[in-house]
Amino acid sequence: MRELQTRAHGQHCLSLDSGYWYNQNVKTADELTALFRTRGLRVTPQRHALFRLLQGADSHPTVQGLCLEARAEMPTISLRTVYQTIHDLEGLGEVALVDLGTGSVRVDPDVEHPHHHFICTSCGKVRGVVIDLERLGVPAVSQGFTVTSVQVRSAYWSIDEKQPIAS
């Protein structure tokens, strides 16, 4: 990891070597279609379009953003259809809805691998990133509690290095 000074107000942001950025391993549109069918859920052209959009989504899109993308292909798709599909996927454990403090809930299509998030303070872009937390230690017994599992929820705010910064 290295720290960079940006041109905007002398702020610092973390730049991770390419090995730290998380490459998602999400199910394909065809795999999600098969899953829906085996669970008795209808697969409409609208749902299949959403499956395709999620397959390539490394940006953790909002539901509204997915709807806008889908409307480029299917102008009549409703926001309700998008929400219902996302909630069905969440119920099947195929996506997670995450609140990263950006004002909108994000759809995280990677539920297979633990990861954190970088959020651009300039454009709002979100990317998954793996952070090594092995040094984070919690005592097995602490203040009368027995720790059975630990969940760290965090988001890292930075400026996207590829995003132009206004002077």
Backbone as a chain_set.jsonl record, in Angstrom:
{"seq": "MRELQTRAHGQHCLSLDSGYWYNQNVKTADELTALFRTRGLRVTPQRHALFRLLQGADSHPTVQGLCLEARAEMPTISLRTVYQTIHDLEGLGEVALVDLGTGSVRVDPDVEHPHHHFICTSCGKVRGVVIDLERLGVPAVSQGFTVTSVQVRSAYWSIDEKQPIAS", "coords": {"N": [[0.834, -1.176, 0.0], [0.432, 2.222, -0.691], [0.596, 5.681, 0.061], [-0.977, 8.425, -1.39], [-0.771, 11.832, -2.275], [-3.333, 13.947, -3.11], [-4.46, 16.348, -5.565], [-6.589, 17.764, -4.668], [-7.263, 19.849, -2.185], [-5.094, 18.923, -0.701], [-5.655, 16.388, 0.283], [-5.291, 12.976, 1.401], [-5.121, 9.745, -0.024], [-5.525, 6.204, -0.175], [-3.706, 4.048, -2.194], [-3.923, 1.011, -3.654], [-1.879, -1.76, -4.465], [-2.307, -3.734, -7.435], [-2.888, -6.359, -6.651], [-4.478, -6.244, -4.38], [-6.977, -5.283, -5.017], [-10.234, -6.431, -5.345], [-11.299, -9.034, -7.334], [-14.325, -9.911, -8.494], [-16.139, -12.929, -8.145], [-18.737, -13.841, -9.341], [-21.936, -15.389, -9.941], [-22.912, -16.394, -13.247], [-25.216, -14.99, -15.677], [-26.634, -17.08, -16.841], [-26.303, -19.09, -14.886], [-27.682, -17.92, -12.735], [-30.217, -17.824, -13.869], [-30.797, -20.57, -14.109], [-30.781, -21.242, -11.382], [-32.981, -19.726, -10.416], [-35.036, -21.0, -11.823], [-34.89, -23.629, -10.784], [-35.745, -23.119, -8.246], [-38.34, -22.513, -8.647], [-39.004, -19.964, -9.458], [-40.086, -17.426, -11.68], [-38.462, -16.652, -14.747], [-38.119, -13.905, -16.394], [-37.701, -11.89, -19.395], [-36.884, -9.403, -18.435], [-35.801, -9.967, -15.918], [-33.697, -11.608, -16.688], [-32.139, -9.774, -18.073], [-31.346, -8.152, -15.923], [-29.839, -10.007, -14.507], [-27.695, -10.275, -16.275], [-26.604, -7.702, -16.151], [-25.763, -7.608, -13.479], [-23.842, -9.572, -13.478], [-21.539, -8.435, -14.578], [-21.052, -6.424, -12.812], [-18.933, -4.559, -11.073], [-19.102, -2.387, -9.592], [-20.854, -2.176, -7.466], [-23.733, -1.436, -7.779], [-26.533, 0.853, -7.342], [-30.017, 0.159, -6.753], [-31.645, 1.823, -8.242], [-29.786, 2.701, -10.119], [-29.256, 0.29, -11.471], [-31.773, -0.071, -12.601], [-31.886, 2.095, -14.386], [-29.79, 1.371, -16.131], [-30.835, -1.021, -17.128], [-33.068, -0.048, -18.45], [-31.995, 1.057, -20.72], [-31.815, -1.06, -22.379], [-34.309, -2.242, -22.147], [-36.845, -0.333, -22.253], [-39.291, -0.294, -20.869], [-39.069, -1.521, -18.405], [-39.852, -1.8, -14.983], [-39.229, -0.024, -11.899], [-40.157, -1.384, -9.729], [-40.039, -4.064, -10.61], [-37.282, -4.38, -10.749], [-36.537, -3.99, -8.048], [-37.954, -6.187, -6.904], [-36.69, -8.361, -8.142], [-34.063, -8.048, -7.19], [-34.535, -8.365, -4.444], [-35.437, -11.009, -4.46], [-33.084, -12.273, -5.328], [-31.474, -11.62, -3.148], [-32.807, -13.034, -1.146], [-32.212, -15.61, -1.95], [-29.604, -15.654, -1.345], [-27.757, -14.666, -3.144], [-27.02, -12.055, -3.654], [-26.006, -9.206, -1.746], [-27.465, -6.589, 0.094], [-26.092, -3.581, 0.785], [-25.357, -0.93, 2.996], [-23.425, 1.671, 2.555], [-23.141, 4.185, 3.393], [-23.509, 6.041, 1.405], [-25.859, 7.199, 0.761], [-27.593, 5.731, -0.72], [-28.735, 2.389, -0.859], [-26.584, -0.228, -1.757], [-26.095, -2.786, -4.23], [-24.465, -5.699, -3.763], [-22.976, -7.989, -5.623], [-21.201, -9.968, -4.972], [-21.137, -12.362, -2.799], [-19.673, -14.396, -1.958], [-17.039, -14.07, -1.084], [-15.35, -12.582, 1.604], [-15.014, -9.098, 1.837], [-14.045, -5.604, 1.726], [-14.847, -2.134, 1.125], [-13.976, 0.42, -1.161], [-14.729, 3.798, -1.573], [-15.256, 6.377, -3.755], [-14.796, 9.729, -3.013], [-15.286, 11.752, -4.725], [-16.701, 10.964, -7.128], [-18.357, 8.922, -6.251], [-18.053, 6.278, -6.927], [-17.888, 2.789, -6.222], [-15.868, 0.163, -5.118], [-14.955, -3.217, -4.552], [-12.615, -4.436, -2.183], [-9.955, -6.335, -0.893], [-8.843, -6.521, 2.346], [-6.212, -7.199, 4.492], [-6.819, -8.559, 7.482], [-5.618, -10.026, 9.439], [-4.08, -9.294, 11.621], [-5.806, -8.099, 13.29], [-7.072, -8.599, 16.341], [-9.196, -10.243, 18.641], [-9.868, -10.859, 21.938], [-10.538, -14.164, 23.173], [-12.208, -14.405, 25.399], [-13.857, -11.756, 26.76], [-14.632, -9.161, 28.89], [-16.74, -10.579, 30.122], [-18.005, -11.714, 27.955], [-18.171, -14.293, 25.534], [-16.482, -14.62, 22.64], [-17.737, -15.594, 19.627], [-17.755, -15.158, 16.93], [-16.48, -12.754, 14.6], [-17.271, -9.77, 13.02], [-16.302, -7.383, 10.81], [-17.2, -4.303, 9.763], [-16.67, -2.054, 7.335], [-15.869, 0.841, 5.423], [-13.836, 2.403, 3.069], [-13.006, 5.616, 2.394], [-11.988, 7.409, -0.366], [-10.263, 9.067, -3.035], [-10.868, 8.449, -6.367], [-8.247, 7.568, -8.381], [-8.301, 7.81, -11.122], [-10.249, 9.608, -11.633], [-10.951, 12.846, -12.701], [-9.79, 15.704, -10.934], [-11.113, 18.644, -9.759], [-9.59, 21.826, -9.971]], "CA": [[0.0, 0.0, 0.0], [1.166, 3.474, -0.666], [-0.289, 6.81, 0.248], [-0.791, 9.446, -2.411], [-1.347, 13.136, -2.011], [-4.115, 14.374, -4.262], [-4.428, 17.784, -5.818], [-7.751, 18.417, -4.06], [-7.149, 20.256, -0.801], [-4.028, 18.201, -0.032], [-6.152, 15.166, 0.921], [-4.552, 11.748, 1.144], [-5.927, 8.564, -0.289], [-4.738, 4.994, -0.278], [-3.671, 3.398, -3.497], [-3.517, -0.359, -3.415], [-1.323, -2.491, -5.599], [-3.374, -4.457, -8.113], [-3.199, -7.595, -5.968], [-5.432, -6.039, -3.306], [-8.327, -5.042, -5.536], [-10.928, -7.699, -5.36], [-11.978, -9.438, -8.567], [-15.492, -10.663, -8.09], [-16.421, -14.219, -8.734], [-20.183, -13.948, -9.189], [-22.583, -16.32, -10.862], [-23.259, -15.859, -14.557], [-26.645, -14.827, -15.918], [-27.196, -18.414, -17.067], [-26.356, -19.781, -13.604], [-28.784, -17.34, -11.96], [-31.451, -18.281, -14.523], [-31.001, -21.967, -13.699], [-31.118, -21.227, -9.962], [-34.361, -19.263, -10.286], [-35.947, -22.041, -12.325], [-34.921, -24.763, -9.846], [-36.493, -22.677, -7.065], [-39.718, -22.24, -9.032], [-39.204, -18.536, -9.728], [-40.15, -17.102, -13.108], [-37.354, -15.908, -15.336], [-38.631, -13.068, -17.48], [-36.614, -11.179, -20.086], [-36.411, -8.314, -17.576], [-34.927, -10.547, -14.903], [-32.467, -12.066, -17.339], [-31.34, -8.563, -18.334], [-30.736, -7.759, -14.651], [-28.787, -10.987, -14.216], [-26.534, -9.932, -17.111], [-25.999, -6.478, -15.611], [-25.083, -7.928, -12.218], [-22.681, -10.418, -13.761], [-20.367, -7.608, -14.831], [-21.089, -5.243, -11.943], [-17.921, -4.464, -10.025], [-19.27, -1.065, -8.998], [-21.853, -2.215, -6.406], [-24.714, -0.447, -8.225], [-27.776, 1.057, -6.608], [-31.159, -0.427, -7.463], [-32.045, 2.816, -9.236], [-28.785, 2.655, -11.187], [-29.531, -0.915, -12.261], [-32.987, 0.184, -13.371], [-31.52, 2.97, -15.507], [-29.017, 0.567, -17.085], [-31.743, -1.977, -17.765], [-33.969, 0.688, -19.343], [-31.313, 1.278, -21.995], [-32.113, -2.258, -23.16], [-35.756, -2.508, -22.03], [-37.367, 0.94, -21.741], [-40.5, -0.408, -20.05], [-38.833, -2.219, -17.133], [-40.255, -0.947, -13.866], [-38.392, -0.026, -10.708], [-40.691, -2.459, -8.881], [-39.476, -5.329, -11.104], [-35.871, -4.405, -10.36], [-36.501, -4.24, -6.607], [-38.401, -7.546, -6.628], [-35.629, -9.28, -8.576], [-32.949, -7.91, -6.247], [-34.935, -8.985, -3.181], [-35.427, -12.46, -4.681], [-31.678, -12.68, -5.324], [-31.005, -11.523, -1.765], [-33.407, -14.151, -0.429], [-31.493, -16.817, -2.348], [-28.214, -15.52, -0.913], [-26.914, -14.394, -4.315], [-26.537, -10.673, -3.552], [-26.2, -8.569, -0.439], [-27.762, -5.169, 0.043], [-25.18, -2.975, 1.752], [-25.426, 0.511, 3.2], [-22.053, 2.145, 2.7], [-23.172, 5.59, 3.77], [-23.502, 6.881, 0.207], [-27.194, 7.746, 0.545], [-28.402, 4.703, -1.383], [-28.305, 1.021, -0.609], [-25.871, -0.784, -2.911], [-26.23, -4.216, -4.481], [-23.15, -6.336, -3.839], [-23.198, -9.311, -6.196], [-20.232, -10.951, -4.514], [-21.398, -12.79, -1.43], [-18.831, -15.579, -1.737], [-15.736, -13.747, -0.506], [-15.36, -11.395, 2.462], [-14.251, -7.962, 1.318], [-14.416, -4.273, 2.175], [-15.207, -1.282, 0.0], [-13.451, 1.762, -1.378], [-15.759, 4.681, -2.105], [-14.668, 7.632, -4.233], [-15.481, 10.899, -2.464], [-15.557, 12.68, -5.809], [-17.74, 10.485, -8.054], [-19.219, 7.956, -5.6], [-17.788, 4.921, -7.395], [-17.598, 1.834, -5.154], [-15.16, -1.036, -5.564], [-14.597, -4.159, -3.506], [-11.183, -4.551, -1.957], [-9.601, -7.244, 0.193], [-7.925, -5.945, 3.316], [-5.689, -8.235, 5.372], [-7.162, -8.232, 8.862], [-5.098, -11.061, 10.321], [-3.523, -8.717, 12.845], [-6.908, -7.674, 14.131], [-7.306, -9.668, 17.305], [-10.2, -10.066, 19.673], [-9.664, -11.922, 22.917], [-11.586, -15.187, 23.179], [-13.145, -14.04, 26.465], [-13.642, -10.339, 26.997], [-15.644, -8.459, 29.663], [-17.89, -11.424, 30.38], [-18.551, -12.231, 26.705], [-17.378, -15.26, 24.791], [-16.532, -14.229, 21.235], [-17.929, -16.756, 18.751], [-17.386, -14.735, 15.577], [-16.189, -11.327, 14.483], [-17.607, -9.183, 11.725], [-15.812, -6.018, 10.695], [-17.88, -3.61, 8.683], [-15.975, -0.789, 7.12], [-15.746, 1.361, 4.075], [-12.699, 3.309, 2.98], [-13.324, 6.726, 1.513], [-10.797, 7.938, -1.007], [-10.527, 9.675, -4.335], [-10.498, 7.588, -7.483], [-7.087, 8.16, -9.029], [-8.586, 8.059, -12.528], [-11.26, 10.641, -11.689], [-10.342, 14.178, -12.733], [-10.028, 16.501, -9.746], [-11.23, 20.059, -10.093], [-8.59, 22.647, -9.276]], "C": [[0.875, 1.234, 0.0], [0.165, 4.608, -0.533], [0.043, 7.864, -0.798], [-1.393, 10.756, -1.942], [-2.081, 13.56, -3.269], [-4.015, 15.881, -4.42], [-5.553, 18.509, -5.1], [-7.518, 18.644, -2.573], [-6.09, 19.467, -0.024], [-4.486, 16.924, 0.667], [-5.268, 13.987, 0.557], [-5.528, 10.632, 0.821], [-5.001, 7.366, -0.406], [-4.817, 4.445, -1.682], [-3.147, 1.997, -3.267], [-2.909, -0.95, -4.662], [-2.411, -3.381, -6.172], [-3.762, -5.752, -7.413], [-4.24, -7.446, -4.869], [-6.846, -5.798, -3.805], [-8.997, -6.372, -5.731], [-11.599, -7.929, -6.706], [-13.13, -10.34, -8.178], [-15.606, -11.974, -8.833], [-17.904, -14.474, -8.528], [-20.745, -14.919, -10.216], [-22.917, -15.619, -12.175], [-24.775, -15.705, -14.66], [-27.308, -16.187, -16.133], [-27.293, -19.211, -15.775], [-27.487, -19.25, -12.729], [-30.123, -17.753, -12.544], [-31.775, -19.703, -14.079], [-31.413, -22.034, -12.231], [-32.57, -20.799, -9.754], [-35.335, -20.359, -10.71], [-36.019, -23.222, -11.365], [-35.684, -24.406, -8.574], [-37.937, -22.314, -7.39], [-40.028, -20.776, -9.264], [-39.19, -18.285, -11.235], [-38.907, -16.346, -13.542], [-37.903, -15.189, -16.561], [-37.453, -12.445, -18.221], [-36.033, -10.036, -19.243], [-35.436, -8.854, -16.522], [-33.612, -11.009, -15.522], [-31.554, -10.881, -17.659], [-30.642, -8.099, -17.057], [-29.628, -8.724, -14.252], [-27.523, -10.652, -15.003], [-25.832, -8.682, -16.574], [-25.226, -6.76, -14.324], [-23.83, -8.745, -12.445], [-21.428, -9.581, -13.958], [-20.237, -6.432, -13.889], [-20.003, -5.31, -10.881], [-18.065, -3.154, -9.26], [-20.266, -1.033, -7.845], [-22.962, -1.196, -6.719], [-25.865, -0.27, -7.24], [-28.89, 0.387, -7.402], [-31.626, 0.541, -8.555], [-31.076, 2.832, -10.409], [-28.967, 1.438, -12.078], [-30.749, -0.719, -13.146], [-32.68, 1.058, -14.584], [-30.724, 2.212, -16.567], [-29.919, -0.395, -17.842], [-32.671, -1.28, -18.75], [-33.313, 1.031, -20.674], [-31.617, 0.126, -22.948], [-33.612, -2.525, -23.236], [-36.422, -1.274, -21.433], [-38.567, 0.818, -20.806], [-40.288, -1.129, -18.721], [-39.158, -1.276, -15.982], [-39.269, -1.065, -12.711], [-38.857, -1.135, -9.762], [-40.118, -3.82, -9.291], [-38.019, -5.464, -10.67], [-35.758, -4.701, -8.869], [-36.892, -5.685, -6.28], [-37.329, -8.568, -6.996], [-34.456, -9.246, -7.609], [-33.304, -8.56, -4.913], [-35.014, -10.506, -3.302], [-33.999, -12.99, -4.665], [-31.099, -12.64, -3.912], [-31.542, -12.699, -0.945], [-32.743, -15.484, -0.742], [-30.02, -16.774, -1.937], [-27.252, -15.212, -2.043], [-26.417, -12.961, -4.397], [-26.726, -10.235, -2.108], [-26.545, -7.114, -0.685], [-26.954, -4.523, 1.157], [-25.372, -1.465, 1.794], [-24.018, 0.986, 3.5], [-21.993, 3.626, 3.054], [-23.148, 6.536, 2.59], [-24.859, 7.505, -0.07], [-28.127, 6.773, -0.146], [-27.84, 3.341, -1.025], [-27.684, 0.491, -1.896], [-26.117, -2.284, -3.006], [-24.83, -4.786, -4.657], [-23.352, -7.749, -4.363], [-22.182, -10.358, -5.773], [-20.474, -11.255, -3.046], [-20.521, -13.972, -1.045], [-17.562, -15.284, -0.96], [-15.841, -12.507, 0.374], [-14.497, -10.29, 1.855], [-14.799, -6.674, 1.91], [-14.666, -3.428, 0.937], [-14.432, 0.024, 0.016], [-14.562, 2.57, -2.022], [-15.084, 5.979, -2.506], [-15.476, 8.81, -3.69], [-15.833, 11.91, -3.544], [-16.743, 12.222, -6.661], [-18.679, 9.45, -7.435], [-19.016, 6.515, -6.043], [-17.402, 4.037, -6.215], [-16.913, 0.627, -5.765], [-14.868, -1.911, -4.359], [-13.096, -4.271, -3.406], [-10.953, -5.496, -0.774], [-8.569, -6.558, 1.071], [-7.501, -7.069, 4.258], [-5.939, -7.829, 6.82], [-6.627, -9.249, 9.858], [-4.571, -10.499, 11.631], [-4.601, -8.2, 13.79], [-7.248, -8.816, 15.08], [-8.362, -9.29, 18.318], [-9.988, -11.186, 20.678], [-10.845, -12.888, 22.927], [-12.633, -14.918, 24.253], [-12.858, -12.586, 26.824], [-14.847, -9.751, 27.721], [-16.91, -9.292, 29.851], [-18.555, -11.996, 29.139], [-17.612, -13.295, 26.149], [-17.561, -14.937, 23.321], [-16.637, -15.488, 20.383], [-17.636, -16.429, 17.304], [-17.18, -13.234, 15.586], [-16.584, -10.882, 13.088], [-17.149, -7.737, 11.749], [-16.515, -5.386, 9.509], [-17.189, -2.268, 8.514], [-16.016, -0.42, 5.653], [-14.611, 2.372, 4.107], [-13.021, 4.379, 1.956], [-12.023, 7.274, 0.937], [-11.219, 8.609, -2.303], [-10.005, 8.744, -5.401], [-9.373, 8.263, -8.248], [-7.329, 8.482, -10.501], [-9.605, 9.174, -12.717], [-10.576, 12.007, -11.747], [-10.729, 14.965, -11.478], [-10.027, 17.962, -10.136], [-10.203, 20.86, -9.309], [-9.243, 23.87, -8.686]], "O": [[1.934, 1.265, 0.627], [-0.98, 4.494, -0.97], [1.212, 8.154, -1.052], [-2.428, 10.764, -1.276], [-1.519, 13.535, -4.365], [-3.548, 16.59, -3.529], [-5.497, 19.728, -4.933], [-7.577, 17.697, -1.788], [-6.187, 19.357, 1.198], [-3.789, 16.423, 1.55], [-4.583, 13.999, -0.466], [-6.64, 10.596, 1.349], [-3.816, 7.517, -0.707], [-5.892, 4.392, -2.28], [-2.048, 1.817, -2.742], [-3.357, -0.682, -5.777], [-3.347, -3.746, -5.46], [-4.895, -6.203, -7.578], [-4.836, -8.442, -4.461], [-7.811, -6.078, -3.095], [-8.393, -7.324, -6.225], [-12.385, -7.097, -7.16], [-12.929, -11.408, -7.601], [-15.216, -12.097, -9.994], [-18.289, -15.235, -7.64], [-20.108, -15.225, -11.224], [-23.169, -14.414, -12.208], [-25.52, -16.226, -13.83], [-28.42, -16.418, -15.658], [-28.266, -19.939, -15.577], [-28.173, -20.022, -12.059], [-31.07, -18.006, -11.799], [-32.913, -19.996, -13.714], [-32.304, -22.805, -11.876], [-33.304, -21.439, -9.001], [-36.334, -20.612, -10.036], [-37.1, -23.769, -11.15], [-36.21, -25.29, -7.898], [-38.677, -21.859, -6.517], [-41.194, -20.384, -9.267], [-38.384, -18.86, -11.967], [-38.372, -15.515, -12.808], [-38.12, -15.788, -17.614], [-36.327, -12.47, -17.725], [-34.842, -9.738, -19.327], [-34.384, -8.265, -16.273], [-32.543, -10.819, -14.942], [-30.334, -10.981, -17.528], [-29.479, -7.698, -17.097], [-28.598, -8.308, -13.721], [-26.415, -10.733, -14.473], [-24.603, -8.619, -16.551], [-24.149, -6.202, -14.112], [-22.862, -8.628, -11.694], [-20.348, -9.994, -13.535], [-19.42, -5.539, -14.114], [-20.138, -6.037, -9.897], [-17.253, -2.844, -8.388], [-20.51, 0.038, -7.288], [-23.112, -0.205, -6.003], [-26.13, -1.141, -6.411], [-28.724, 0.085, -8.584], [-31.961, 0.119, -9.662], [-31.492, 2.962, -11.561], [-28.848, 1.536, -13.299], [-30.763, -1.145, -14.3], [-33.162, 0.789, -15.684], [-30.955, 2.388, -17.764], [-29.783, -0.562, -19.054], [-33.025, -1.856, -19.778], [-34.011, 1.272, -21.659], [-31.671, 0.308, -24.164], [-34.121, -2.979, -24.261], [-36.551, -1.183, -20.212], [-38.835, 1.735, -20.029], [-41.25, -1.328, -17.979], [-38.786, -0.102, -16.002], [-38.572, -2.069, -12.566], [-38.042, -1.751, -9.075], [-39.755, -4.629, -8.437], [-37.581, -6.544, -10.272], [-34.977, -5.563, -8.465], [-36.233, -6.335, -5.469], [-37.089, -9.522, -6.256], [-33.915, -10.291, -7.247], [-32.467, -9.234, -4.313], [-34.693, -11.218, -2.351], [-33.725, -14.029, -4.065], [-30.327, -13.518, -3.526], [-30.814, -13.287, -0.145], [-32.714, -16.383, 0.099], [-29.28, -17.733, -2.153], [-26.054, -15.467, -1.921], [-25.477, -12.681, -5.141], [-27.504, -10.822, -1.357], [-25.979, -6.478, -1.573], [-27.107, -4.87, 2.328], [-25.528, -0.812, 0.762], [-23.484, 0.73, 4.579], [-20.928, 4.242, 3.019], [-22.807, 7.709, 2.742], [-25.006, 8.261, -1.03], [-29.34, 6.982, -0.153], [-26.628, 3.162, -0.905], [-28.197, 0.731, -2.989], [-26.32, -2.961, -1.998], [-24.102, -4.409, -5.575], [-23.843, -8.616, -3.639], [-22.287, -11.518, -6.173], [-20.065, -10.499, -2.164], [-20.617, -14.487, 0.069], [-17.056, -16.153, -0.25], [-16.367, -11.484, -0.064], [-13.376, -10.541, 1.413], [-15.871, -6.654, 2.515], [-14.694, -3.95, -0.177], [-14.254, 0.65, 1.061], [-15.256, 2.083, -2.914], [-14.415, 6.613, -1.69], [-16.689, 8.881, -3.883], [-16.607, 12.834, -3.294], [-17.678, 12.989, -6.894], [-19.704, 9.126, -8.035], [-19.728, 5.621, -5.585], [-16.681, 4.471, -5.316], [-17.333, 0.127, -6.809], [-14.571, -1.411, -3.275], [-12.386, -4.209, -4.411], [-11.678, -5.451, 0.22], [-7.546, -6.075, 0.586], [-8.345, -7.808, 4.763], [-5.344, -6.874, 7.32], [-7.113, -9.335, 10.985], [-4.62, -11.181, 12.655], [-4.329, -7.902, 14.953], [-7.669, -9.886, 14.641], [-8.412, -8.155, 18.791], [-9.933, -12.354, 20.294], [-11.993, -12.494, 22.719], [-13.818, -15.175, 24.04], [-11.725, -12.239, 27.156], [-15.968, -9.834, 27.22], [-18.021, -8.771, 29.751], [-19.564, -12.692, 29.247], [-16.394, -13.191, 26.288], [-18.68, -14.976, 22.811], [-15.751, -16.342, 20.407], [-17.303, -17.321, 16.523], [-17.654, -12.534, 16.481], [-16.267, -11.542, 12.099], [-17.561, -6.959, 12.609], [-16.43, -5.883, 8.385], [-17.135, -1.456, 9.438], [-16.178, -1.267, 4.774], [-14.457, 3.11, 5.079], [-13.277, 4.081, 0.789], [-11.078, 7.563, 1.671], [-12.407, 8.698, -2.612], [-8.857, 8.303, -5.357], [-9.52, 9.394, -8.71], [-6.642, 9.331, -11.07], [-9.808, 9.64, -13.838], [-9.709, 12.293, -10.923], [-11.87, 14.892, -11.022], [-9.086, 18.462, -10.752], [-9.974, 20.605, -8.127], [-8.57, 24.689, -8.06]]}, "num_chains": 1, "name": "protein.A"}
